[in-house]
């Protein structure tokens, strides 16, 4: 039969193991989010640069307005799509970070 100190020691080891798994999942998830944010920023900057080049070469206000309208529509659609993707990434991050503790709690409940 295990002494209370041995049981406490084993529980502490399991908690530390779960914490390390959770921190690892957080680290990986945050890296994925940071990479996605950097990629989105690069795409947005490039799209803005292309717009400026188009605006600089336009010959009329109508062409400038059409280019700006197209850019605005594309930027809005891209933002909405990216926001949904970030939402999924954050939801996955939360699930993966909580999973080690979920398993530990399930084990204690038995």
Backbone atoms as SQL, in Angstrom:
CREATE TABLE atoms (id INTEGER PRIMARY KEY, chain TEXT, resi INTEGER, resn TEXT, atom TEXT, x REAL, y REAL, z REAL);
INSERT INTO atoms VALUES
  (1, 'A', 1, 'UNK', 'N', 0.849, -1.180, 0.000),
  (2, 'A', 1, 'UNK', 'CA', 0.000, 0.000, 0.000),
  (3, 'A', 1, 'UNK', 'C', 0.889, 1.235, 0.000),
  (4, 'A', 2, 'UNK', 'N', 0.527, 2.181, -0.810),
  (5, 'A', 2, 'UNK', 'CA', 1.317, 3.407, -0.928),
  (6, 'A', 2, 'UNK', 'C', 1.031, 4.330, 0.242),
  (7, 'A', 3, 'UNK', 'N', 2.086, 4.966, 0.696),
  (8, 'A', 3, 'UNK', 'CA', 1.922, 5.940, 1.768),
  (9, 'A', 3, 'UNK', 'C', 1.340, 7.219, 1.185),
  (10, 'A', 4, 'UNK', 'N', 0.782, 8.062, 2.053),
  (11, 'A', 4, 'UNK', 'CA', 0.235, 9.325, 1.544),
  (12, 'A', 4, 'UNK', 'C', 1.285, 10.179, 0.821),
  (13, 'A', 5, 'UNK', 'N', 2.521, 10.107, 1.285),
  (14, 'A', 5, 'UNK', 'CA', 3.577, 10.881, 0.636),
  (15, 'A', 5, 'UNK', 'C', 3.891, 10.352, -0.758),
  (16, 'A', 6, 'UNK', 'N', 3.869, 9.020, -0.889),
  (17, 'A', 6, 'UNK', 'CA', 4.106, 8.431, -2.211),
  (18, 'A', 6, 'UNK', 'C', 2.967, 8.771, -3.176),
  (19, 'A', 7, 'UNK', 'N', 1.742, 8.741, -2.680),
  (20, 'A', 7, 'UNK', 'CA', 0.587, 9.095, -3.507),
  (21, 'A', 7, 'UNK', 'C', 0.660, 10.571, -3.919),
  (22, 'A', 8, 'UNK', 'N', 1.037, 11.417, -2.967),
  (23, 'A', 8, 'UNK', 'CA', 1.177, 12.838, -3.272),
  (24, 'A', 8, 'UNK', 'C', 2.291, 13.071, -4.287),
  (25, 'A', 9, 'UNK', 'N', 3.392, 12.360, -4.136),
  (26, 'A', 9, 'UNK', 'CA', 4.517, 12.465, -5.061),
  (27, 'A', 9, 'UNK', 'C', 4.085, 12.037, -6.473),
  (28, 'A', 10, 'UNK', 'N', 3.355, 10.933, -6.563),
  (29, 'A', 10, 'UNK', 'CA', 2.876, 10.456, -7.864),
  (30, 'A', 10, 'UNK', 'C', 1.899, 11.454, -8.492),
  (31, 'A', 11, 'UNK', 'N', 1.011, 11.998, -7.685),
  (32, 'A', 11, 'UNK', 'CA', 0.063, 12.997, -8.188),
  (33, 'A', 11, 'UNK', 'C', 0.788, 14.246, -8.674),
  (34, 'A', 12, 'UNK', 'N', 1.807, 14.647, -7.944),
  (35, 'A', 12, 'UNK', 'CA', 2.596, 15.819, -8.337),
  (36, 'A', 12, 'UNK', 'C', 3.300, 15.582, -9.664),
  (37, 'A', 13, 'UNK', 'N', 3.848, 14.386, -9.835),
  (38, 'A', 13, 'UNK', 'CA', 4.517, 14.057, -11.092),
  (39, 'A', 13, 'UNK', 'C', 3.531, 14.092, -12.257),
  (40, 'A', 14, 'UNK', 'N', 2.339, 13.543, -12.056),
  (41, 'A', 14, 'UNK', 'CA', 1.321, 13.548, -13.103),
  (42, 'A', 14, 'UNK', 'C', 0.894, 14.980, -13.443),
  (43, 'A', 15, 'UNK', 'N', 0.739, 15.811, -12.407),
  (44, 'A', 15, 'UNK', 'CA', 0.352, 17.200, -12.638),
  (45, 'A', 15, 'UNK', 'C', 1.434, 17.950, -13.413),
  (46, 'A', 16, 'UNK', 'N', 2.677, 17.749, -13.042),
  (47, 'A', 16, 'UNK', 'CA', 3.790, 18.411, -13.739),
  (48, 'A', 16, 'UNK', 'C', 3.871, 17.920, -15.180),
  (49, 'A', 17, 'UNK', 'N', 3.679, 16.630, -15.391),
  (50, 'A', 17, 'UNK', 'CA', 3.693, 16.076, -16.736),
  (51, 'A', 17, 'UNK', 'C', 2.565, 16.682, -17.579),
  (52, 'A', 18, 'UNK', 'N', 1.377, 16.772, -16.989),
  (53, 'A', 18, 'UNK', 'CA', 0.244, 17.375, -17.694),
  (54, 'A', 18, 'UNK', 'C', 0.514, 18.840, -18.008),
  (55, 'A', 19, 'UNK', 'N', 1.101, 19.543, -17.062),
  (56, 'A', 19, 'UNK', 'CA', 1.419, 20.954, -17.272),
  (57, 'A', 19, 'UNK', 'C', 2.420, 21.131, -18.400),
  (58, 'A', 20, 'UNK', 'N', 3.431, 20.291, -18.439),
  (59, 'A', 20, 'UNK', 'CA', 4.435, 20.396, -19.500),
  (60, 'A', 20, 'UNK', 'C', 3.823, 20.086, -20.870),
  (61, 'A', 21, 'UNK', 'N', 2.952, 19.100, -20.936),
  (62, 'A', 21, 'UNK', 'CA', 2.259, 18.806, -22.199),
  (63, 'A', 21, 'UNK', 'C', 1.393, 19.976, -22.623),
  (64, 'A', 22, 'UNK', 'N', 0.722, 20.600, -21.673),
  (65, 'A', 22, 'UNK', 'CA', -0.129, 21.739, -21.966),
  (66, 'A', 22, 'UNK', 'C', 0.690, 22.939, -22.459),
  (67, 'A', 23, 'UNK', 'N', 1.804, 23.193, -21.806),
  (68, 'A', 23, 'UNK', 'CA', 2.677, 24.298, -22.216),
  (69, 'A', 23, 'UNK', 'C', 3.234, 24.043, -23.614),
  (70, 'A', 24, 'UNK', 'N', 3.586, 22.805, -23.890),
  (71, 'A', 24, 'UNK', 'CA', 4.075, 22.448, -25.223),
  (72, 'A', 24, 'UNK', 'C', 2.989, 22.687, -26.283),
  (73, 'A', 25, 'UNK', 'N', 1.762, 22.293, -25.980),
  (74, 'A', 25, 'UNK', 'CA', 0.648, 22.517, -26.905),
  (75, 'A', 25, 'UNK', 'C', 0.403, 24.013, -27.101),
  (76, 'A', 26, 'UNK', 'N', 0.484, 24.779, -26.019),
  (77, 'A', 26, 'UNK', 'CA', 0.334, 26.236, -26.126),
  (78, 'A', 26, 'UNK', 'C', 1.421, 26.833, -27.015),
  (79, 'A', 27, 'UNK', 'N', 2.636, 26.395, -26.811),
  (80, 'A', 27, 'UNK', 'CA', 3.762, 26.895, -27.590),
  (81, 'A', 27, 'UNK', 'C', 3.559, 26.613, -29.080),
  (82, 'A', 28, 'UNK', 'N', 3.195, 25.385, -29.410),
  (83, 'A', 28, 'UNK', 'CA', 2.986, 25.023, -30.811),
  (84, 'A', 28, 'UNK', 'C', 1.816, 25.796, -31.415),
  (85, 'A', 29, 'UNK', 'N', 0.742, 25.931, -30.666),
  (86, 'A', 29, 'UNK', 'CA', -0.423, 26.665, -31.156),
  (87, 'A', 29, 'UNK', 'C', -0.122, 28.137, -31.383),
  (88, 'A', 30, 'UNK', 'N', 0.589, 28.742, -30.449),
  (89, 'A', 30, 'UNK', 'CA', 0.936, 30.157, -30.596),
  (90, 'A', 30, 'UNK', 'C', 1.901, 30.385, -31.751),
  (91, 'A', 31, 'UNK', 'N', 2.796, 29.442, -31.985),
  (92, 'A', 31, 'UNK', 'CA', 3.692, 29.546, -33.139),
  (93, 'A', 31, 'UNK', 'C', 2.896, 29.480, -34.438),
  (94, 'A', 32, 'UNK', 'N', 1.910, 28.598, -34.503),
  (95, 'A', 32, 'UNK', 'CA', 1.068, 28.491, -35.701),
  (96, 'A', 32, 'UNK', 'C', 0.284, 29.779, -35.926),
  (97, 'A', 33, 'UNK', 'N', -0.226, 30.359, -34.854),
  (98, 'A', 33, 'UNK', 'CA', -0.977, 31.611, -34.963),
  (99, 'A', 33, 'UNK', 'C', -0.061, 32.745, -35.399),
  (100, 'A', 34, 'UNK', 'N', 1.130, 32.821, -34.835),
  (101, 'A', 34, 'UNK', 'CA', 2.077, 33.874, -35.208),
  (102, 'A', 34, 'UNK', 'C', 2.488, 33.745, -36.678),
  (103, 'A', 35, 'UNK', 'N', 2.703, 32.522, -37.130),
  (104, 'A', 35, 'UNK', 'CA', 3.061, 32.300, -38.533),
  (105, 'A', 35, 'UNK', 'C', 1.922, 32.732, -39.446),
  (106, 'A', 36, 'UNK', 'N', 0.718, 32.370, -39.076),
  (107, 'A', 36, 'UNK', 'CA', -0.447, 32.745, -39.881),
  (108, 'A', 36, 'UNK', 'C', -0.626, 34.265, -39.903),
  (109, 'A', 37, 'UNK', 'N', -0.413, 34.919, -38.767),
  (110, 'A', 37, 'UNK', 'CA', -0.527, 36.375, -38.708),
  (111, 'A', 37, 'UNK', 'C', 0.532, 37.050, -39.576),
  (112, 'A', 38, 'UNK', 'N', 1.746, 36.528, -39.553),
  (113, 'A', 38, 'UNK', 'CA', 2.816, 37.091, -40.384),
  (114, 'A', 38, 'UNK', 'C', 2.506, 36.913, -41.862),
  (115, 'A', 39, 'UNK', 'N', 2.006, 35.743, -42.232),
  (116, 'A', 39, 'UNK', 'CA', 1.645, 35.506, -43.638),
  (117, 'A', 39, 'UNK', 'C', 0.522, 36.440, -44.083),
  (118, 'A', 40, 'UNK', 'N', -0.470, 36.614, -43.233),
  (119, 'A', 40, 'UNK', 'CA', -1.583, 37.507, -43.568),
  (120, 'A', 40, 'UNK', 'C', -1.091, 38.951, -43.701),
  (121, 'A', 41, 'UNK', 'N', -0.212, 39.356, -42.821),
  (122, 'A', 41, 'UNK', 'CA', 0.340, 40.717, -42.897),
  (123, 'A', 41, 'UNK', 'C', 1.113, 40.929, -44.189),
  (124, 'A', 42, 'UNK', 'N', 1.902, 39.953, -44.588),
  (125, 'A', 42, 'UNK', 'CA', 2.654, 40.056, -45.843),
  (126, 'A', 42, 'UNK', 'C', 1.713, 40.165, -47.034),
  (127, 'A', 43, 'UNK', 'N', 0.669, 39.311, -47.050),
  (128, 'A', 43, 'UNK', 'CA', -0.291, 39.363, -48.156),
  (129, 'A', 43, 'UNK', 'C', -0.998, 40.719, -48.206),
  (130, 'A', 44, 'UNK', 'N', -1.390, 41.215, -47.045),
  (131, 'A', 44, 'UNK', 'CA', -2.087, 42.503, -46.993),
  (132, 'A', 44, 'UNK', 'C', -1.182, 43.633, -47.461),
  (133, 'A', 45, 'UNK', 'N', 0.064, 43.607, -47.035),
  (134, 'A', 45, 'UNK', 'CA', 1.011, 44.640, -47.454),
  (135, 'A', 45, 'UNK', 'C', 1.230, 44.592, -48.960),
  (136, 'A', 46, 'UNK', 'N', 1.394, 43.381, -49.501),
  (137, 'A', 46, 'UNK', 'CA', 1.586, 43.248, -50.948),
  (138, 'A', 46, 'UNK', 'C', 0.359, 43.723, -51.723),
  (139, 'A', 47, 'UNK', 'N', -0.826, 43.385, -51.236),
  (140, 'A', 47, 'UNK', 'CA', -2.050, 43.840, -51.897),
  (141, 'A', 47, 'UNK', 'C', -2.153, 45.359, -51.861),
  (142, 'A', 48, 'UNK', 'N', -1.779, 45.965, -50.750),
  (143, 'A', 48, 'UNK', 'CA', -1.785, 47.427, -50.647),
  (144, 'A', 48, 'UNK', 'C', -0.776, 48.066, -51.575),
  (145, 'A', 49, 'UNK', 'N', 0.377, 47.455, -51.705),
  (146, 'A', 49, 'UNK', 'CA', 1.403, 47.973, -52.622),
  (147, 'A', 49, 'UNK', 'C', 0.924, 47.906, -54.067),
  (148, 'A', 50, 'UNK', 'N', 0.276, 46.800, -54.408),
  (149, 'A', 50, 'UNK', 'CA', -0.267, 46.663, -55.765),
  (150, 'A', 50, 'UNK', 'C', -1.328, 47.727, -56.014),
  (151, 'A', 51, 'UNK', 'N', -2.165, 47.998, -55.026),
  (152, 'A', 51, 'UNK', 'CA', -3.176, 49.046, -55.176),
  (153, 'A', 51, 'UNK', 'C', -2.522, 50.396, -55.423),
  (154, 'A', 52, 'UNK', 'N', -1.500, 50.717, -54.651),
  (155, 'A', 52, 'UNK', 'CA', -0.823, 52.001, -54.830),
  (156, 'A', 52, 'UNK', 'C', -0.224, 52.125, -56.225),
  (157, 'A', 53, 'UNK', 'N', 0.338, 51.043, -56.739),
  (158, 'A', 53, 'UNK', 'CA', 0.881, 51.071, -58.098),
  (159, 'A', 53, 'UNK', 'C', -0.227, 51.304, -59.115),
  (160, 'A', 54, 'UNK', 'N', -1.365, 50.649, -58.919),
  (161, 'A', 54, 'UNK', 'CA', -2.498, 50.847, -59.829),
  (162, 'A', 54, 'UNK', 'C', -3.007, 52.280, -59.756),
  (163, 'A', 55, 'UNK', 'N', -3.110, 52.797, -58.539),
  (164, 'A', 55, 'UNK', 'CA', -3.603, 54.164, -58.385),
  (165, 'A', 55, 'UNK', 'C', -2.644, 55.173, -59.013),
  (166, 'A', 56, 'UNK', 'N', -1.364, 54.913, -58.920),
  (167, 'A', 56, 'UNK', 'CA', -0.369, 55.825, -59.499),
  (168, 'A', 56, 'UNK', 'C', -0.421, 55.816, -61.022),
  (169, 'A', 57, 'UNK', 'N', -0.868, 54.713, -61.611),
  (170, 'A', 57, 'UNK', 'CA', -0.883, 54.618, -63.069),
  (171, 'A', 57, 'UNK', 'C', -2.254, 54.877, -63.680),
  (172, 'A', 58, 'UNK', 'N', -3.241, 55.205, -62.865),
  (173, 'A', 58, 'UNK', 'CA', -4.580, 55.460, -63.414),
  (174, 'A', 58, 'UNK', 'C', -4.613, 56.798, -64.130),
  (175, 'A', 59, 'UNK', 'N', -5.469, 56.860, -65.130),
  (176, 'A', 59, 'UNK', 'CA', -5.594, 58.063, -65.938),
  (177, 'A', 59, 'UNK', 'C', -6.849, 58.874, -65.596),
  (178, 'A', 60, 'UNK', 'N', -7.779, 58.250, -64.869),
  (179, 'A', 60, 'UNK', 'CA', -9.009, 58.963, -64.542),
  (180, 'A', 60, 'UNK', 'C', -9.460, 58.608, -63.130),
  (181, 'A', 61, 'UNK', 'N', -10.365, 59.425, -62.631),
  (182, 'A', 61, 'UNK', 'CA', -10.916, 59.197, -61.298),
  (183, 'A', 61, 'UNK', 'C', -11.756, 57.926, -61.279),
  (184, 'A', 62, 'UNK', 'N', -12.409, 57.621, -62.391),
  (185, 'A', 62, 'UNK', 'CA', -13.234, 56.413, -62.462),
  (186, 'A', 62, 'UNK', 'C', -12.375, 55.155, -62.319),
  (187, 'A', 63, 'UNK', 'N', -11.225, 55.148, -62.969),
  (188, 'A', 63, 'UNK', 'CA', -10.320, 54.001, -62.854),
  (189, 'A', 63, 'UNK', 'C', -9.806, 53.860, -61.415),
  (190, 'A', 64, 'UNK', 'N', -9.483, 54.983, -60.814),
  (191, 'A', 64, 'UNK', 'CA', -9.003, 54.964, -59.432),
  (192, 'A', 64, 'UNK', 'C', -10.096, 54.456, -58.497),
  (193, 'A', 65, 'UNK', 'N', -11.320, 54.912, -58.716),
  (194, 'A', 65, 'UNK', 'CA', -12.441, 54.480, -57.890),
  (195, 'A', 65, 'UNK', 'C', -12.694, 52.988, -58.069),
  (196, 'A', 66, 'UNK', 'N', -12.629, 52.498, -59.305),
  (197, 'A', 66, 'UNK', 'CA', -12.841, 51.075, -59.576),
  (198, 'A', 66, 'UNK', 'C', -11.752, 50.228, -58.917),
  (199, 'A', 67, 'UNK', 'N', -10.507, 50.685, -59.011),
  (200, 'A', 67, 'UNK', 'CA', -9.401, 49.946, -58.394),
  (201, 'A', 67, 'UNK', 'C', -9.557, 49.910, -56.873),
  (202, 'A', 68, 'UNK', 'N', -9.935, 51.058, -56.299),
  (203, 'A', 68, 'UNK', 'CA', -10.121, 51.129, -54.848),
  (204, 'A', 68, 'UNK', 'C', -11.293, 50.249, -54.408),
  (205, 'A', 69, 'UNK', 'N', -12.362, 50.249, -55.173),
  (206, 'A', 69, 'UNK', 'CA', -13.529, 49.433, -54.833),
  (207, 'A', 69, 'UNK', 'C', -13.189, 47.945, -54.870),
  (208, 'A', 70, 'UNK', 'N', -12.489, 47.541, -55.909),
  (209, 'A', 70, 'UNK', 'CA', -12.087, 46.143, -56.023),
  (210, 'A', 70, 'UNK', 'C', -11.159, 45.744, -54.874),
  (211, 'A', 71, 'UNK', 'N', -10.224, 46.626, -54.557),
  (212, 'A', 71, 'UNK', 'CA', -9.302, 46.354, -53.447),
  (213, 'A', 71, 'UNK', 'C', -10.066, 46.233, -52.134),
  (214, 'A', 72, 'UNK', 'N', -11.004, 47.151, -51.897),
  (215, 'A', 72, 'UNK', 'CA', -11.773, 47.129, -50.642),
  (216, 'A', 72, 'UNK', 'C', -12.576, 45.844, -50.508),
  (217, 'A', 73, 'UNK', 'N', -13.210, 45.428, -51.600),
  (218, 'A', 73, 'UNK', 'CA', -13.995, 44.201, -51.563),
  (219, 'A', 73, 'UNK', 'C', -13.093, 42.995, -51.277),
  (220, 'A', 74, 'UNK', 'N', -11.979, 42.929, -51.976),
  (221, 'A', 74, 'UNK', 'CA', -11.046, 41.818, -51.790),
  (222, 'A', 74, 'UNK', 'C', -10.459, 41.833, -50.374),
  (223, 'A', 75, 'UNK', 'N', -10.125, 43.005, -49.863),
  (224, 'A', 75, 'UNK', 'CA', -9.560, 43.113, -48.513),
  (225, 'A', 75, 'UNK', 'C', -10.578, 42.682, -47.459),
  (226, 'A', 76, 'UNK', 'N', -11.832, 43.082, -47.633),
  (227, 'A', 76, 'UNK', 'CA', -12.876, 42.700, -46.679),
  (228, 'A', 76, 'UNK', 'C', -13.084, 41.188, -46.675),
  (229, 'A', 77, 'UNK', 'N', -13.199, 40.597, -47.862),
  (230, 'A', 77, 'UNK', 'CA', -13.394, 39.150, -47.958),
  (231, 'A', 77, 'UNK', 'C', -12.200, 38.403, -47.357),
  (232, 'A', 78, 'UNK', 'N', -11.002, 38.898, -47.619),
  (233, 'A', 78, 'UNK', 'CA', -9.806, 38.281, -47.053),
  (234, 'A', 78, 'UNK', 'C', -9.780, 38.380, -45.541),
  (235, 'A', 79, 'UNK', 'N', -10.202, 39.524, -45.018),
  (236, 'A', 79, 'UNK', 'CA', -10.227, 39.712, -43.569),
  (237, 'A', 79, 'UNK', 'C', -11.219, 38.771, -42.908),
  (238, 'A', 80, 'UNK', 'N', -12.410, 38.662, -43.474),
  (239, 'A', 80, 'UNK', 'CA', -13.424, 37.774, -42.895),
  (240, 'A', 80, 'UNK', 'C', -12.936, 36.329, -42.915),
  (241, 'A', 81, 'UNK', 'N', -12.343, 35.925, -44.023),
  (242, 'A', 81, 'UNK', 'CA', -11.802, 34.571, -44.134),
  (243, 'A', 81, 'UNK', 'C', -10.694, 34.341, -43.113),
  (244, 'A', 82, 'UNK', 'N', -9.817, 35.318, -42.980),
  (245, 'A', 82, 'UNK', 'CA', -8.703, 35.194, -42.042),
  (246, 'A', 82, 'UNK', 'C', -9.198, 35.194, -40.603),
  (247, 'A', 83, 'UNK', 'N', -10.212, 35.986, -40.300),
  (248, 'A', 83, 'UNK', 'CA', -10.762, 36.002, -38.941),
  (249, 'A', 83, 'UNK', 'C', -11.338, 34.639, -38.578),
  (250, 'A', 84, 'UNK', 'N', -12.009, 33.999, -39.529),
  (251, 'A', 84, 'UNK', 'CA', -12.547, 32.658, -39.279),
  (252, 'A', 84, 'UNK', 'C', -11.407, 31.664, -39.042),
  (253, 'A', 85, 'UNK', 'N', -10.345, 31.804, -39.826),
  (254, 'A', 85, 'UNK', 'CA', -9.206, 30.898, -39.662),
  (255, 'A', 85, 'UNK', 'C', -8.533, 31.102, -38.305),
  (256, 'A', 86, 'UNK', 'N', -8.398, 32.367, -37.880),
  (257, 'A', 86, 'UNK', 'CA', -7.824, 32.632, -36.557),
  (258, 'A', 86, 'UNK', 'C', -8.719, 32.062, -35.461),
  (259, 'A', 87, 'UNK', 'N', -10.027, 32.165, -35.632),
  (260, 'A', 87, 'UNK', 'CA', -10.953, 31.599, -34.656),
  (261, 'A', 87, 'UNK', 'C', -10.751, 30.101, -34.506),
  (262, 'A', 88, 'UNK', 'N', -10.587, 29.416, -35.636),
  (263, 'A', 88, 'UNK', 'CA', -10.331, 27.979, -35.597),
  (264, 'A', 88, 'UNK', 'C', -8.996, 27.665, -34.918),
  (265, 'A', 89, 'UNK', 'N', -7.978, 28.461, -35.233),
  (266, 'A', 89, 'UNK', 'CA', -6.663, 28.231, -34.620),
  (267, 'A', 89, 'UNK', 'C', -6.712, 28.409, -33.103),
  (268, 'A', 90, 'UNK', 'N', -7.412, 29.453, -32.642),
  (269, 'A', 90, 'UNK', 'CA', -7.519, 29.677, -31.196),
  (270, 'A', 90, 'UNK', 'C', -8.347, 28.588, -30.525),
  (271, 'A', 91, 'UNK', 'N', -9.406, 28.124, -31.180),
  (272, 'A', 91, 'UNK', 'CA', -10.217, 27.041, -30.610),
  (273, 'A', 91, 'UNK', 'C', -9.390, 25.762, -30.503),
  (274, 'A', 92, 'UNK', 'N', -8.629, 25.455, -31.547),
  (275, 'A', 92, 'UNK', 'CA', -7.756, 24.276, -31.507),
  (276, 'A', 92, 'UNK', 'C', -6.699, 24.418, -30.420),
  (277, 'A', 93, 'UNK', 'N', -6.172, 25.624, -30.267),
  (278, 'A', 93, 'UNK', 'CA', -5.173, 25.877, -29.227),
  (279, 'A', 93, 'UNK', 'C', -5.754, 25.585, -27.850),
  (280, 'A', 94, 'UNK', 'N', -6.945, 26.080, -27.588),
  (281, 'A', 94, 'UNK', 'CA', -7.570, 25.857, -26.284),
  (282, 'A', 94, 'UNK', 'C', -7.830, 24.370, -26.040),
  (283, 'A', 95, 'UNK', 'N', -8.319, 23.667, -27.065),
  (284, 'A', 95, 'UNK', 'CA', -8.585, 22.233, -26.910),
  (285, 'A', 95, 'UNK', 'C', -7.310, 21.458, -26.615),
  (286, 'A', 96, 'UNK', 'N', -6.268, 21.743, -27.365),
  (287, 'A', 96, 'UNK', 'CA', -5.013, 21.006, -27.188),
  (288, 'A', 96, 'UNK', 'C', -4.342, 21.333, -25.857),
  (289, 'A', 97, 'UNK', 'N', -4.453, 22.578, -25.419),
  (290, 'A', 97, 'UNK', 'CA', -3.832, 22.959, -24.142),
  (291, 'A', 97, 'UNK', 'C', -4.580, 22.351, -22.954),
  (292, 'A', 98, 'UNK', 'N', -5.880, 22.150, -23.099),
  (293, 'A', 98, 'UNK', 'CA', -6.680, 21.603, -22.006),
  (294, 'A', 98, 'UNK', 'C', -6.649, 20.077, -21.962),
  (295, 'A', 99, 'UNK', 'N', -6.376, 19.447, -23.087),
  (296, 'A', 99, 'UNK', 'CA', -6.454, 17.986, -23.187),
  (297, 'A', 99, 'UNK', 'C', -5.640, 17.246, -22.111),
  (298, 'A', 100, 'UNK', 'N', -4.374, 17.622, -21.826),
  (299, 'A', 100, 'UNK', 'CA', -3.639, 16.871, -20.786),
  (300, 'A', 100, 'UNK', 'C', -4.310, 16.936, -19.413),
  (301, 'A', 101, 'UNK', 'N', -4.924, 18.074, -19.087),
  (302, 'A', 101, 'UNK', 'CA', -5.592, 18.197, -17.800),
  (303, 'A', 101, 'UNK', 'C', -6.908, 17.424, -17.798),
  (304, 'A', 102, 'UNK', 'N', -7.550, 17.385, -18.945),
  (305, 'A', 102, 'UNK', 'CA', -8.791, 16.615, -19.064),
  (306, 'A', 102, 'UNK', 'C', -8.531, 15.131, -18.775),
  (307, 'A', 103, 'UNK', 'N', -7.434, 14.621, -19.321),
  (308, 'A', 103, 'UNK', 'CA', -7.080, 13.225, -19.087),
  (309, 'A', 103, 'UNK', 'C', -6.743, 12.981, -17.616),
  (310, 'A', 104, 'UNK', 'N', -6.041, 13.936, -16.993),
  (311, 'A', 104, 'UNK', 'CA', -5.666, 13.789, -15.594),
  (312, 'A', 104, 'UNK', 'C', -6.915, 13.821, -14.692),
  (313, 'A', 105, 'UNK', 'N', -7.840, 14.709, -15.016),
  (314, 'A', 105, 'UNK', 'CA', -9.068, 14.799, -14.205),
  (315, 'A', 105, 'UNK', 'C', -9.903, 13.529, -14.375),
  (316, 'A', 106, 'UNK', 'N', -9.955, 13.013, -15.589),
  (317, 'A', 106, 'UNK', 'CA', -10.699, 11.780, -15.832),
  (318, 'A', 106, 'UNK', 'C', -10.092, 10.617, -15.036),
  (319, 'A', 107, 'UNK', 'N', -8.763, 10.604, -14.953),
  (320, 'A', 107, 'UNK', 'CA', -8.090, 9.528, -14.203),
  (321, 'A', 107, 'UNK', 'C', -8.387, 9.631, -12.714),
  (322, 'A', 108, 'UNK', 'N', -8.436, 10.852, -12.184),
  (323, 'A', 108, 'UNK', 'CA', -8.715, 11.038, -10.757),
  (324, 'A', 108, 'UNK', 'C', -10.166, 10.690, -10.448),
  (325, 'A', 109, 'UNK', 'N', -11.073, 10.960, -11.398),
  (326, 'A', 109, 'UNK', 'CA', -12.483, 10.675, -11.173),
  (327, 'A', 109, 'UNK', 'C', -12.830, 9.200, -11.117),
  (328, 'A', 110, 'UNK', 'N', -11.922, 8.346, -11.573),
  (329, 'A', 110, 'UNK', 'CA', -12.212, 6.903, -11.591),
  (330, 'A', 110, 'UNK', 'C', -12.027, 6.280, -10.242);
